[in-house]
Amino acid sequence: MTIEEKANRIIEDIRDEKGVNPIKMFKSMAKKEYISIHGPGHHILDFNGLS
């Protein structure tokens, strides 16, 4: 999966989140198999306001 594909998937998953607590949302998203907390994907979470 390319970084662009990961970014699109992250954004889609963020839109599907039902919660309103940004910390819980970040933790939920960070558990996804396609997000490496040490890779560039987690920065998309920062950019989208989840942390």
PyMOL commands that set and color helices and strands:
alter all, ss='L'
color gray80, all
select helices_A, chain A and resi 3-16+22-30+41-47
alter helices_A, ss='H'
color red, helices_A
deselect
rebuild
show_as cartoon
